[in-house]
């Protein structure tokens, strides 16, 4: 079922917005293997630590990652609930379109040109 309240819609907007960038998707993929610091996450990218930190803040605002500060180190890990909400939204519309297309296909087979 689609999300119907304003706060849930805004959270879903934030999740899809965060996922729209390939760098952020790669950061999430790397964090799926366990927590990491900004420096560890930045290592494979050709960008500055501040640029990686900006991407992490977008993920954090979307609720996709959490940060724990220990001294000067910032550790991040993935939070799966927002992804589950996005998956539910996608699944609802996947079923809708599959049923719609199946119905259209049946119609075409009964009424050929």
C-alpha positions as CSV (number, residue, x, y, z in Angstrom):
1,X,0.0,0.0,0.0
2,X,1.4,3.5,-0.8
3,X,2.5,5.7,2.0
4,X,-0.3,8.1,2.9
5,X,0.9,10.5,5.7
6,X,3.0,13.6,5.0
7,X,5.9,12.7,7.3
8,X,6.2,9.2,5.7
9,X,6.1,10.8,2.2
10,X,8.8,13.2,3.2
11,X,11.0,10.4,4.5
12,X,10.5,8.5,1.3
13,X,11.4,11.5,-0.7
14,X,14.6,11.8,1.3
15,X,15.5,8.1,0.8
16,X,14.9,8.2,-3.0
17,X,16.8,11.5,-3.2
18,X,19.7,10.1,-1.3
19,X,19.7,6.9,-3.5
20,X,19.7,9.0,-6.7
21,X,23.4,9.6,-6.5
22,X,25.8,6.7,-7.4
23,X,28.5,7.8,-4.9
24,X,25.9,7.6,-2.1
25,X,24.7,4.2,-3.3
26,X,28.4,3.0,-3.3
27,X,28.8,4.3,0.2
28,X,25.8,2.3,1.3
29,X,27.1,-0.8,-0.4
30,X,30.4,-0.4,1.4
31,X,28.6,0.1,4.7
32,X,26.5,-3.0,4.2
33,X,29.7,-4.9,5.0
34,X,30.0,-3.2,8.4
35,X,30.7,0.1,10.0
36,X,33.5,2.4,8.7
37,X,35.0,5.8,9.3
38,X,34.9,8.7,6.9
39,X,38.5,8.1,6.0
40,X,37.9,4.4,5.3
41,X,34.9,5.2,3.1
42,X,36.7,8.0,1.2
43,X,39.7,5.8,0.3
44,X,38.5,4.5,-3.1
45,X,37.0,7.8,-4.2
46,X,38.7,10.6,-6.1
47,X,37.2,13.2,-3.8
48,X,38.1,15.1,-0.7
49,X,37.1,14.0,2.8
50,X,34.7,17.1,3.0
51,X,33.0,15.9,-0.2
52,X,32.5,12.4,1.2
53,X,31.2,13.9,4.4
54,X,28.6,15.9,2.5
55,X,27.4,12.6,0.9
56,X,27.3,11.0,4.3
57,X,25.2,13.9,5.7
58,X,22.6,13.4,2.9
59,X,22.4,9.7,3.8
60,X,22.2,10.5,7.5
61,X,19.3,13.1,6.9
62,X,17.5,10.4,4.9
63,X,17.9,8.0,7.9
64,X,19.9,5.5,5.9
65,X,23.1,5.7,8.0
66,X,23.9,6.5,11.6
67,X,27.0,8.2,13.0
68,X,28.8,7.5,16.2
69,X,31.5,9.9,17.2
70,X,34.5,8.6,19.2
71,X,37.0,11.3,19.8
72,X,37.9,12.6,16.3
73,X,36.6,9.5,14.5
74,X,33.2,9.4,13.0
75,X,31.9,5.8,12.5
76,X,29.0,5.1,10.2
77,X,26.7,2.1,9.7
78,X,23.6,1.3,7.6
79,X,20.1,1.6,8.9
80,X,17.8,-0.7,7.0
81,X,14.3,0.5,7.9
82,X,14.1,3.4,5.4
83,X,15.2,0.9,2.6
84,X,12.4,-1.4,3.7
85,X,9.9,1.4,3.4
86,X,11.2,2.2,-0.1
87,X,11.1,-1.5,-1.0
88,X,7.4,-1.7,0.1
89,X,6.5,1.4,-2.0
90,X,8.2,-0.2,-5.1
91,X,6.6,-3.6,-4.5
92,X,3.1,-2.0,-4.3
93,X,3.6,-0.3,-7.6
94,X,5.3,-3.3,-9.2
95,X,2.2,-5.4,-8.4
96,X,-0.1,-2.6,-9.7
97,X,1.7,-2.4,-13.0
98,X,2.1,-6.1,-13.4
99,X,-1.7,-6.5,-12.9
100,X,-2.4,-3.6,-15.2
101,X,-0.2,-5.0,-17.9
102,X,-1.6,-8.5,-17.5
103,X,-5.1,-7.2,-17.9
104,X,-4.1,-5.2,-20.9
105,X,-2.5,-8.3,-22.4
106,X,-5.7,-10.3,-21.8
107,X,-7.7,-7.6,-23.5
108,X,-5.4,-7.6,-26.5
109,X,-5.6,-11.4,-26.8
110,X,-9.4,-11.3,-26.8
111,X,-9.6,-8.4,-29.2
112,X,-6.9,-8.8,-31.8
113,X,-6.5,-6.1,-34.4
